[in-house]
Amino acid sequence: MNKELDKIYDPQKYEDYIYKKWEESDFFNPDTCVSQKICSAKASTYAVVLPPPNITDKLHLGHVVMVAVTDILVRYNRMNGKKALWIPGTDHAAIATQNVVEKKIWQESEQTRHDLGRKKFLKKVDEFVQVTQSTIINQLQKTGASMDWSRLAFTLDDKRQMAVKQMFTDMYNEGVIYRGYRIVNWCPRCQSTLADDEIEYKEQKTKLYTFKYAKNFPLTISTTRPETKLGDTAVAVHPDDDRYRQYIGQEIDVNFCGINLRLKIIADKRVDPNFGTGALGVTPAHSMVDYDMAQKNSLTIKKVIDESGHLMNDLNEFSGKSVTQARDMVVEKLKTQGLLESVEDIKNNLSVCYRCDTAIEPLTSKQWFVNVNKKLARLDEQSLKEKAIAAAQTGQVKFAPERFTKRYLDWMENLHDWCISRQIWYGHQIPAWYKGEEVYVGVDKPQGDDWQQDEDVLDTWFSSGMWTFSTLGWPQETADLKTYHPNQLLDTGYEIITLWVSRMIMMSFFALNEIPFETVYLHGMVLDAQGKKMSKSKGNGIDPVEMFKKYGTDATRLSLIIGNTPGNDTRMSEVKIAEFRNFVNKLWNIARYIIINAKPDDKDKQVNIKTAADQWIWRRLRITIKEVSQKIECFEFSAAGEILEEFTWNDFADWYLEIAKFEPEDKGPILRVILETILKLWHPFMPFITEAIWQELDKPSLLMVELWPLTTSFSDAKYKINEKKLKASEKNILMLKNIIITIRNIRSEYKIKPSKKIAVVIYAGDKTTWVKNHKYLLENLRTGVEVEVKDSGEKLHNAAYVAIDNIEIYIPLQDLVDIGKEAERLQKRATELKQLIDNVDKKVTNPEFVRKAPKEIIETEIAKQSAYHEEWKKIKEQIKHLK
């Protein structure tokens, strides 16, 4: 071939060019693959949807992990002849996007959205979205993601708006969606409701107040929020608490801080008798648990905090006060009246908004809800909740790692009705219209001018919960929907099992009465090198696009895959990316050597597997194909990459290529076949460099649609070999490698200069003929030795000695080192090792240590014990041969 390739791989020279070739081929679209006979029309499918990134900001490394994992699977399945479809898209992210744009407008013009009005404000949002969408799409393409851009979707585009309206209408008509007063999580800053799983918790120091409502009230209560007691309608105690059993059922009128209350004493098993006084004030309008108690005990619900976080206007001097002001006022009154018994400093978890960190106010509000417990005829009289739970319990939907099944089920089994209305402007406006007390819900606006549409929008998870089927054309019965649903995989972060995964499963059951996907693969967060969460404010974030430019996309992807296991967080640093850049360049240099030294007709020649080295590498290649395929199928991507890296760098580059330089046989055909095979195996992991090399091999087709290597393609019959012979050759080559490594290690241990030629005597026993025949390799593979091979002989003195599988290796040292000093050094090390051995022996045989120490520590000590013993044994043998 005699091509001239750059000595160093330059990603910037190839990546954009390669991605353009992929796009122009249209092979990301499975329809094209079928029409071009890349795969059969009857082939099985492999469909996934991209978890749509929020359009509020550019991609981060967490997105790249997800893209890299999914791209491995999509490319692998495409190369296995499946109709592989990966649908890209972005998420309008409702409240997050509105917050970003509101801040932007204020910074630019000191105007609020209310100053602009709804229409002008939404126009500003659309302008922002167009820019960020374009940026994100460009970044996704930079990752190498093999997505079908002809099917690009947006959670707020026209097709998705139509789907959302239809879903809302259908659910409303079947009584799954309803509007009513219930307690909700309210963010005073965002002025909107939040779902339970949009709440975050922060530990805080606070005070626990213990007091009586009034002097005539028989119970003392404890609370961290005395201001909410202005809305209490009951006091709850545990039914088995003997202190309070006599009061259960009584109703007592009190004047609490100037507000008249009627308090009913109720029993509830959820009350902890050991917390505070064991008696809790029940505020149904401002606590989820208390609201539930109110429903069970027919209690009055009295709202005392409004949507702005201030007290209601019918509370005397407390009216209009902030929560903090009202709390101080209540506490002061209790002190004055002699009702405050104690104030204690405690720690508790504060509920905050996941977007702005504002403290959440639970309060009653008229909102739209999804009834997760309603039995549905379309689901064989099961509820959405029941169907979603059964899907995981029966294995219809599997989680990888499997341990996340429990987290999902724990959440679903305690799931409450889902509040889906949000008091913001940006998003899917609720398809409900009002005329007086009349309500109309439908896809289109009702006839007449008097109808006013609900101003609220839907929770962003409502539209993204429909993502697997709305992107395939639902509610129309499209060919895509029939062919590609359910999806085979969803890859997402473990932190949104509750936010997104659970909703997707429920929504899919309602729309289609089937699961949305077969497997949920969960990756962890990307942390910095110290194990801390990356953030702009900390300055420890890594911009993936900058890493693409500096080190290449393939190196960045590999750094996020190798060393990363499903469901676990992974540490990342620029140093790690740089290390994988070195490996990417190693692959380039392997290919460069083969391409430059190839003959024009190598690709047409029959591969001849003649020598032991040929047979060894051939067997290693077959094993690698099998193991890499198995690991990918089991989602063990790091293990697959490590296996492939070991074969590529160690077996192929460091050994076989070096051996090939000194063997007389023509290695061109076999080198080309092995190179082409490892390019295919590496392609899902490193798509750019593998495709670039493939093109340099003057291939007419694209690597991305080549068939995945199968071990049957390297069969014994085709290449006139047999497994028994391969195993024998492998054993001999491993022996040869061990001899060479031993010689190199001895040179290093005795600090013998590389330029110094040394003698080696080998007693090879029944392997004498084989070792003699391969003496040229022993002398040429970076050993710097002259070898004498015998079947046996007397022990050599003043020599370094190592025995490998009944083969004895001697290196005379008298002209190379001071024998006396060397014996002294070895004896000193032997003494040190004996002390280390004694210490570790005492530890691992100590029953108390074995009983108390963690398993990992015990295993570490046992490993040390074995290593010390092995080293001590070798040194004692060496000392014996220096005499």
N, C-alpha and C positions, 0 to 999 in steps of 0.2 A: 504494500500500500504506500509506504514511504511518504506519508504526510508529515508536515511540520506543524506541531501543535505548540501552543504557549507552554512554558515550563510550569507556570502557576495558573490554576483555574481562576478566571475572573468572572464572578457571578453577574456583574453589571453588563458584561458583554453578551450574556446569553439569556438571562431570565425574562426580560420583556419580549425578546424575540421568540423564545420558546412558547411563552403563554399565548402570544398572538397566533402562532402556528396551531396550537390546540384549539383556540377559539374559531379560527378560520376553517378547521376541519369539521367543526360542529359535532365532534364525537362525545362531548359532554352530554349531548342529547341522545338518549337511548333510541329514539325513533330513527336517527341517522345511522346509528350502529346497526339497527335491523335492516335498513334500506341498503346499506353498504356491505351487508352480510358479515359484519364483525361479530354479531351474535344472532341467534335464531329468533324468529318471531315468537316461537313457543318457549323460549328460554325463560327460566325463572327470574324473578325480579329481585332487585336489592334497592329499596327506596328509603331515603332519609330526607328530613327537612332540616335546614339550618336553624338552630335556635336564634331567632332574629335579634341582632344586636340593637340596643337602644340607640336612637338617632341623636342622643344628647351629646355624644363625644366620640372620639376616634377609638379604634380597637386597642385593647391592652393585651398583655401576654396570656391572660386567661382565655381570651377569645382564640388566640393562636393555638393553645393546647387543644381546644375543642376542634378547631379546623384541622389540625394535624392528625388527630386521632381519626376523625371521620373520613378525611381524605385517604388515609391508609386503607380503611375498609372499603370505600367506594372504588378506589383504583384496583385494589386486590380483587374485588368481586367482578369488576368490569373485565379484568384480565382473565378471570375464570369463566368468561362467556355469558355472564348474566346481564340482564337489562338493568344497568345501574343508573339510578336517577337521584340526583342531589339537588333539591330545590332551594335556591337562595332567597333571602328576603331581609327586611328590616322592620323594627317595631316602633310604632309611633310613641310609645311609652308615656302617653297621656300626661299625668301629673308631673313626672320628671321633666318632660320637654317644656311644659307650660312654665315650670319654675325657672328653667334656664333662660327661656325667652323673656320672661318677666324681669329677671335680673339684668339681662342684656339691654332691654329697653330703658330701664331705670338708669343704668350707667351711661347710656347714650343721650337720654333726653329728660331724665328725672320725671318720667310719666309712668303711670300705672296702667294696667290693662283696662281698668274702669275709665281712665281718661280717654283711652282710644276707642272704647266700645268693642263689642264682641266681633263684629265684622272686620274692622281694621286690625284688631289684635290677631285674629286667626290668619289674616293675610300675612302678617309679620311672621307668624309661626311657620306658615307654608314656605316662605322665603328661606327661613333658617333651615328647614327640613331638606329643601332641595340641595343646599350646599353640603350639609352633613351626610345626607344619603350618598351623594356622589363621592365624598371622601371615603366613606366606609366601603362602598362597592369597590373602589380602586384599591383599598387596603386588602380586601378579601382576595382580589385577584393577585395581589403581590404575594400572598401566602402560598399560591400555587393551587388553590382549591379548585377541584374539577367539578364545578357547579354548572348546571344547565341555566345559563343566563336568559334563555328564551322564556323561561318560566318564572322570572324574577317577580317577587310579590312584596307588598307592603301592607301591614296590618290595617291601614286606613285608606287603601286605594279603593276605587269604585267597586271592584269585584268583592273585596272583603267587606265593604260597607253593606252591599246587598246581602251577603251571606249572614252577617251579624243581625241585620234587621229580620231576616227570615228565621233565624234561630231564636231571637228574642220573642218574636210573634208566636212561633210554635210552642215554645216553653210556656208562654203566658196562657195560650189557649188551652193547654193541658194542665194548668194550675201549678206548674213547677216554679214559675216566676210570679211573685205577688208583690203588692205594695202595702206597707203597713208600718205602724209604730213599733219599733223595737230598739233595744239598746245597741249602740254602735260605738266603734272606736272613732273618735273625732280629733282631728288635728287643728287646733286654733290658728296655727300659722298658715297651713295650706287651705284652711277653710273647707275641709272635705273629710268624708269618711275614709277609713282604711279597713282592709280585711284583717282578720286575726293574724295571718302569717305575714302581714306587712308591718307588724310591730317588732321593734327591737327592744332589748332590755339592757339597762346600764345600772350597775351597782352604785348606790349612793348612800351617803350618811344622812340619816333623818332622825326625827324624834317620834317616840311613841308616847302619846298622851293618855293618861288614865284618869277618868272623871265620871261623875254622875250627871245625867241630864238635868235633874232637879233634886231638891232635898227630899221630895216625897217619892222619888223613884227608888225601888229596892235594889237595883242592880248597878254595879259599876262596870263600865266598858273601857276598852282600850282601842285606840285608832291612831293612824299616822296622818289622817286628814279630818280634823275636827270641823272644818268649814262645811263638809258635805253632810254632817249630822243635822244640818238645818232642813234636810230633805228626808230624814229617817221616818219610816213608818212601822218599823218593827225592831226587836232585838232577838238575835238568834243564839241559842245555846245547844250543846250536844244533848241528845235525848237521854243519855246515860249519866249525865253529870248531876250527882246527888245535890250539889249546892243550889241548883236552879230548878229542879224538877217540879217543885210546888208552884212555880210561877207560870209554867207553860200553859198557854191558852188565855192568860189574862190580858186585858187591854187597859192601858193606863194613860191618862191625859197629863201632859206636862207642859210647862212653859220653859222652853230651852232658849236662853239668850234673847228673850223677848218674842220668840216665835212659838205659837201653839202647835204641839204635836200630839197625835194619838199613836201610841206605840203598843204593838201586839207582841207578846212573848211567844216565839215559835221555836220548834225543835228541828234541828237539821244535823245529820251525821257528818257533814263537811266541816263543821266547826271544830277547831282544835282546842280542846279544853286546857291545853298547856300554853297557849298563846295569850299573853296579856292576862286578863281576868277570866278568860273562857267564855265571855259574853261579848257579842259583836253587834254593833249598830247596823241595821239593814237599810241601805240606800238604794232602792230599786232603780232609780233613774240614772245612777252613776256607777254601777258595778255589774259586770256580767253575771257573777255568781248571785248577787243580791236580786238581780232581775229575775233569775230563774226561781229563786225562793219566793218572790212576789207572785209569780205565775202559779206556783203550787199552793200558796196560802191565801190567794185572792187579796193581796195587799194593794193599797193605794200606791200609785207611782207619782212622785212629786219631783219635778225638775227644778233644781236650784242653780245650775250653772248653764250659761248659754253658749252659743257657738263661738263667741269671741273669747271665751275663757273668763268671763266675768259673771258675777252673781245676778240672778234674775231681779226684775224690778219690783217684786212684791215681798221683799224681805227686809223691810224697814231700813235701818241704817246700813245694812249690808248690801243693799241694792246698788248694782253698778260697780261694786268693788272687784278688784282682781282677786284671784284665788288666794294669793299670798297675803294680800291686805286683809281679806275676810278671815283667814286662818289666825292671824295675829289678833284681830279684834275678838274672835270667839275665845281664844285662850285667855286674853286679858279679862273678859267678862267672867269666865269660869274661876279665875283667881279671885276676882273681886267678890264673887258670890260664895267663895269657899268650897267650890265643887271640884276643883282640880286637885287630885290626890298625888300624882307624880308625873315627871317628865323624864323619859329615859332615852339615851342615845343608842340607836340601833342602825344596822345596815339592811337595806332591802333593794329590790330591783325596781327601777323606775321604767315604766312603759314609755317609749318615745317613738316618734315617726321615723320610719326607715329612710325618709328622704331629707328631712331638715332637722332631726334630733329634738324637735319640740315635744314637751311632755304631752302625752295623750290624755284627753278627757273622755272617759266613757259617759255617754249621755243618750237619752231617748230621742229618736228622730224618725220622721216619716221618710222611709227609703224603700228602694226596690231590693228584693231578696230572691235568691234561688233556694227553693225548698229541697234540701238534699235527702230528706226522708220520705217524700211523697211516693207512694206506690204507683207505678205506671203500667198501663196495659201493654204499651209497646215493649216493655221490659219484663213481660210475664209476671206482672204485679210485684216487681222488685223496685227498690228505689235506686237513684243514682249512686248513693253512698254504698248500698249493698252490692251493686254490680261492680263498683270500683274496688271494693274490698275483696270480693270473690276472684276478680281478675288476677290479683297478686297471690291469693291463697292457693289457687289452682294452677299457678304457673303459666297462665295465659300471657301475663306480662312478667318478665323476669328482670331482676335488678343485678347489675354487675358493678361492684361486688355484691354478693348475695345478702350481706349483713344489712344493707339498706332497705331490704324488704320489711324488716321490723320497724324501722323509722317511719316508713310510709304507712304501714298498717296502724301503728300507734296514733298517727295523726288522723287517719281516716275514721278510726273507730270513735274518736272524740270530736268529730267534725260537727260544727253548728251550721245553721243556714248562712249562706254566703251573701253578704251585702255587696251589691254590684253597682250601686249608683254613686257617682262622685260629683261634688259640687265645684266643678271646674268647667272651662269652656272648650278645651282641646280634647278631642276624642270622638268616639261614636256617640252622637247625641241619641238619647233614649227615644225609640220610636213609639212614644205615647203622647197623645194629645188630650187636652182638657177643654171642656165647655161647661162652665159651672161645676156641677157635681158629676157630670158625665165624663167617662174615660174611654178613649178609643186607642187600641194598640194594633198596629199593622205595618206592613212594609211601606205603604204609601200614605200620604196625608189624606185625611178624610175630606169629603166634599163640604164646601161651605167656608165662610171667612171667619167665623167666630171661634174656630179651634186654635188653641195655643199649645205649641209643642213643649214638652218637658225640657227645661233648660239644662238639666243634669246630663252628664255623659256616663258611659259604662266604664267600670273598672277595666283597665288595660288587659288584665288577665282573661277577661271574657272573650275578647277577639283572638288573643294569642292561644287561648285554650282550644280554639277551633282550627289551629294552624295546620295540622296534618291533613285535614280534609278540605278546608277552604282553599288551600293552595292547589288542590287537585280539581277544583271546579264546582264543589258543592255550593248551592243545593241542586245544581243540575247533575244528572246522572251521566257524567262524562266518561269517555274511554279511559282517561287518566285515573279517575276515581275507581273505576272497576279494576284497573290493572295494578295500581300502585298502593292501594290501601287495603289492609293496614301496612304501615311502614315496617321495615325490619328492625330499625334502630332509632333511638333518640340518644344523642350524646349531649349531656349538659352537666352543670355544676351541682354537686350534692346539696348546696344550700337552697336550691329552689325545687326540691322534691314537693314541698307543700304548696309553694306559690304557683307552680306551673304544671308539674307532672300530674298531680292529683286532679287538677281542673281539666287537663287534656283528656284524661281517661274518662271522666264523667261526661264531658261534652261529646266525646266520640260515641259513647254508649247511647246518649240521647239522640244524636243525629242519625247514626247508622247501626246502632245496637251491635257494635263490635269494638274491639280494642283499637287504639290509634297506632300502636307499635308493639313489637314482640319483645324487644329488649331495651332497657334503659341503662346506658353505660354512664357512670358517674365519675367525673374527674374532680380533683381537689383544687384548692386555690394555689396560685403561684406566689411564693413568698420570696423575700430577699435572701441574701446569703446567710444572714443571721437568724432566719426563720420568722421575720416580721412581715406583716402585711404591707404590700407596696402601696404607696399613696403619693400624690403630688406634694402635699404639705410636708411630708417627711423627706422628700427629695430622694427617695430610694427606689423610685419606679424605673422601669426599663422600657423605652419606647421600641416596640417590635420593628417598626418601619426603619428606625435608625440602625437596628441590628441587621436587618435585611441588606441595607446599603453597605454596612461596614464589613459584615462577615458572610453575607449571602443567606438566602431564605432556607436552603437545605440545612445549613449548620444550625440555624436558629430552631428549626423544627426538630432536628435530632436532639438538641440540648433539652427540649421540653418533653421528649418521649423517652429517651434512654435514662434510666434512673428514676422514672416516674411510674408509680403503680396506681391502679384504679382506686378511686375513693380516698386517696391520701394527698395531702398538700405536698408540694415539691419546692425545694429551694432553687433559686436561680441567680446567676451572676454573669456578668459579661465575660469573666474568665472562662466559665464553662462553655459559653458559646464559642469563644476563640479556640478552645481545645477541639471542639467538633469541626471547626473550620479546617483544622489541621487534618482531620480524618477525611473530610471531603476532598481536600487537595491530594491526599494519599491515593484515593480512588482515581482521581484524574491522572496521577503519575503512573499508576498501574496501567491504565488504558493507553496513556501516551507511549509507554514503552512497547506495548503490544502492537499498537497501530504503526509506530515508526519502524519497527523491525519486521512487520508483516510482509509477506510476499503477495503479489496481486492475486494469485490463484488459491490462497489459503482457504477462502470461504467455500471453494468448490471441492477441496480435497476431503477424502475420508479421514476421520479421526482414528488414529492408531494408538491404542493403549498398550504400549509395549513394556516400558520399564516399571520397576517397583514404585518409583515416584509417581508415574502416570496412574498406576492402579490405586495408590494411596489417595491421591487428590480426587480421583473419580469417585471413590467411596465416600470421602469426606463431603464432596459436592452433593451426592445423593442424600446423605444424612442431613445436610444443612437444608436442602429443599424441603424435606419431610418435616423437620423440626420447626422451621420458620413458618411453614403453612399451618401447622398445628397450633403454634403460639398465637398467630393472628386470629385463627378461628376462636380461640379461648380468650381473646382480648388481652393477651399478655404481650403487649407491644414492646415494652422495654426488654423483656427476655428475648423476643424475636430479633430485635436490633442488636442485642449483645451477641447472640449466636452468629448472626450475619457478619458483625464486625470482627469477631474472632476468626471466622473463616477467611474473610477478605484480607485482613491485615496480617494475621499470623500464618495460617496455613498456606494461603495462596501467595501473598506478596513476600513475606519473610522467608518462606521455605521453598515452595514449589518454583516460583519464578527464579530464585537463586540457583536451585538445582538445575533447572532447565538450561541455564547459561553454560553449564559444563557437560551436558549430555549430548552425544553426537546426533541423536535422532532429531528430525524436523518437528519442532514443537508448535509451529504456527497454527495448524488447524485446532489442536486441543486448547491452546491458549485463547483462541478466538471464541470457541464454544463456551469455555468457562467464563470469559469476560461477558459474553452476551447473557449468560445465565445469571450472573450476579447482578448485572444491570437490571434485569427483570425483577429479581428478588428485592433489590434496593429501591426500585421505582416508586412504590407506594410511600416509602419513607423520605426519599430524596428525589422528587420528580424532575427537578430542573437539570441537575448535573447528569443524571442517568439519560435523560432525553437528549441532552447536548452531546454526550459521548456516542449515543446511538446514531445520531445524525452524522457524526464524524466517521462512523463505520460505513457510511454511504448506504444506509438502509433506505429502501423506498417507502417504508411505512413508518408510522409513529410508534414509539415504544409503548405509549399509553394504551394502545389497543392490541398489543402483542399478547399471545396466550401465556398464562402463568406456567412456569416450569413444573413438570410432573416427574416424579421419579421413574415412571414408566417410559419416559422419553429417553432415559439413559440406561435402558435395559441391557441385561447380560447378552442376550441373543444378538441384538443390533450391533454391539461393539465387540462381540466374540470374546467375552470374558465370563468369569463365574465368581460368585460371591466367596467361595472358599479361597480362591486365588487372591481376591481383593483383600480379604482379612489377613492372609499370610503376608502380603506385601505391606499392609498397614502396620502390622506388628514389627516388621523389619525396618520400616522407615522411622517408626517411633523410637526403635533402638538406636538407629543412626542419629536421630535428633538428640537423644539423651547423651550420646557420646560427645557430640559436637558441643552441646550446652555445657557438659562437664569440663571439657577442655577450655572453653571460654571462661567459665567460672574460676578454674584454677589459675589461669593467666591473670584474671582480675584480682583474685585473693592474694596472690603472691606479687602483685604489682609488676608483672613482666611487661615490658614495653611492647606495643603492637608491632613495631618494626623488627623485633627480635625473633628470629626463627628458632623454634625449639623442637626437641625430639620427643616422640611419644611411642611407647611400646604398648601394644594391645595383645592380651592373651584372649582369643575369641572362642576357644573351645569348638563346639560343633557349628559355630557361625563363622569359622575362619574363612572359608571360601567366599561366603557372601560379603564379609567385611573387606576382604582383599579386593574383590571385584568393584567395591565402591570406595576404595581408598582415595581415588581422585576427588571425591566429594569431601571426605574428611580433611583433605589437605587444602581445599580451595574455598570452603564456605566460612570465611573470616575466622580461621583458626590459627593461621601462621605456624603450622607444624609440618614436620616430616614424620610419617607414620611407618612403623614396622609392625606387621601383623603376624602373630604366631598362634598356633593352637593352644600351647601352654608353655610354662617355663618357671624358673625359680623366682622367688620373691626378690624384687629389686630394692636395694637400700638407698637411703638419702633421696627418696623420691616421693612426690605427691602420688597418692593412691586413691582410686575410687573403684568400687565394684558395681556393675549394672547388669542385672539378669545373667549372672555367671560369667560376665565378661569383665576382665580385670584391666584397668587402665593405669599405666605408670608414666609419670613425667619426671625424669631425672632432674634434680634441683642443685647439684653440687656446684655447678658453674653459674647458677642463677640467683641464689639467695645464700645468706649466712645460715647454715643448717642449725647451728647451736642456738642462735637467736630465735629461729623459727620454731624449734622444739620448745624453747622456753615460753614463747608467745602462746603456743597451742596448749601447753600445760597450764598456764595461767588462766586461759579461757575455760579449760576443762574443770579447774577448781571452782571458778565462778559458776559454771553450769551446775556442778554438783551441789553447791549451796542453794541455787535457785530450785533445783529439783527437790531437795530436802524440804524447802519451805512450802512449795506447792503440794508436795505429797502429804505433808501434815495438814494442810488446809482441806484438801478434797477428801481426806479420810476422817476428818473431824465431823462426827454426827451432828453437832450443834450448828456448824457452818452449813452443812447440807440441808438441815431442817429450816434454817432461817433465811438463807441467801436466795435472791431471785434466781429463777431458772437460767436466765441469760448470763448471770455472773458465774454460776457453776459451770456452764458450758464453756465460757471463756477460760476459766482456770484449767479445765480438763484439756482444752486445746493447747494451752501453754505447756502443760505437763508433757504432752505428747511431743511437742516441738523441741523442748529442752532435752528430752531423752534421746530423740533422733540426732540432734546436733552433737550431744555428748558422745554418743556411740561412734559417729563419724570421726570426731576429733581423736578419740582414743585409738581408732584404727589408723589414722594418719600418723599419730605419734609413733606407733609401732613401726611404720615404714620409713621413718626418718632416722632410725637407729642403724 
